[in-house]
């Protein structure tokens, strides 16, 4: 079980993922080179070892040859989103076989002009077989302003999605003020913030000089206080994920 993903810098012991991580949402933020995909792969490894299939959605619309080698293990099954019957058949075959799926998608397929009409991409992401059995990853790290800023009701979109899914999700992106929304923050039990030197977002005094794979890690405890779950904060270093050839 690949549950040991790193170490604490301000406390004794290793950072280990628990079963609770499968059912609650994780947010990973950081600038380019902060170690976001390395951390996401660590979480993906744990989910795989927990016998839960993964649905990794890459909104950078990456071609297969452009995807980092760390993803290309024995569980890597690449598919590129298209609004075609051929794509639907390929995706359904992977779902029926409970395969781990890496799907690249162009966010332009989200039609945000029709507020109350689901796009075909949204319907694909919310297929009932996926919601019932898969752990999701939302990956939009190439652009400073990702697909999520195009949704006037992004919070509502994510909230409705989370209520439908059996398992949690991991969302990784570059820092953006949208993630400072207090209501959106409540959706995520686990938060990792890597290097962030933009003065507009977060506490840059402690974040702007972080080295690669070092994160400010916050999580809500399992046992609530009188009002809310207590929030714990630590500095952690994540192990580098290296694929052995």
Secondary structure, 3 states (H helix, E strand, C coil): CCCEEEEECCCCCEEECCCHHHHCCEEEECCCCCCHHHHHHHHHHHHHHCCCEEEEEECECCCHHHCCHHHCCCCCCEEECCCCHHHHHHHHHHHHCCCCEEEECEHHHCCCCCCCCCCHHHHHHCCHHHHHHEEEEEEECCCCCCHHHHCCCHHHHHHHHHHHCCCCEEEEECCCHHHHCHHHHCCCCEEEECCCCCCCCCCHHHHCCCCCCEEEEEEEEEEECCCCEEEEEEEEEECCCCCCC
